[in-house]
Amino acid sequence: MDLRRVRYFVVLAETLHFGRAALSLNITQPPLTQQIRLLEQELGARLFERSNRRVELTSAGKALLPEARALLAQADRTSTVAVRAQRGEIGELRVGLIGSAAFTAVIPRLILTYRQRFPGVRLRIEELTTQEQLAALLEQRLDVAIVRSVLAPDLPPTLRARRLLEDSLVVAFPSQHRLAGVAKPVPIGALADEAFVMYPRESGTGVYDQIILLCRQAGFAPVVAQEAHAMATIVGLVAAGLGVAVVPESLRGIGANGVVYRPLKEEGARSAIWLVLQSHQPSAQAAAFAAVAKSV
């Protein structure tokens, strides 16, 4: 059914005057008359009784009017939904997130700001390692990824990255450790005889390789006593006395009892968090998220 004819019918039914209806529709009267006749032919029912003095709805026209109004309203809603989806105002956004990102000041503010600006978008957040996120992006199981890497992640041409923030690496000591009360930054060489609690290398954050490099530059290889994927678990193992850990400074936000954080002396002891999304034609929701990230 031609929605234009349905709209013509509703306007004429509400005015019951061809001249006024045509003026309201910004057309002349003959095309209006023709379109109403075509609609009647299409439906196989007479919708109006016409005379020289008046126009009245037939019983068929009266029955059609509420249905026609509902049809036009639904068409308007459908059009609005399509436009809003194209703008990224509704739909779904799948976000991957490394565990440490939640402890930064920037990432929670980014997510909150996005939700406030786009309340119609269903936000799905999944905590994954950096490598898991990049694989999910390539397989289109995620729309955006928030990953950690010392330098810009090594990405295929289909993905691009934007740095969101940078933070220092610090040493997490058990509170009774001999270096816990040192006021000055701690050189990595001072940890040569310590047991380390570390991320597994396959976590893909780049922090593992950076720690190994810093230790080698200081002339030793770290002794790894325990590995853990989750940031909170690493801090908890340090609190339990299983060793020391080199972690992003943002983990200070965990505030675990029995753990003291001290800065590292080395200038290269820094890490960064990156936003990764599709290089070409990201979803409207992903593009909007990236725009919010830039503003935040």
Secondary structure by P-SEA (a helix, b strand, c coil): ccaaaaaaaaaaaaaccaaaaaaaacccaaaaaaaaaaaaaaacccccccccccccccaaaaaaaaaaaaaaaaaaaaaaaaaaaaaccbbbbbbbbcccccccccaaaaaaaaaaaccccbbbbbbbcaaaaaaaaaacccccccccccccccccccbbbbbcbbbbbbbbccccccccccccbbbccccccbbbbccccccccaaaaaaaaaaaaaccccccccccccaaaaaaaaaaccbbbbccccccccccccbbbbbbcccccccbbbbbcccccccaaaaaaaaaaaac
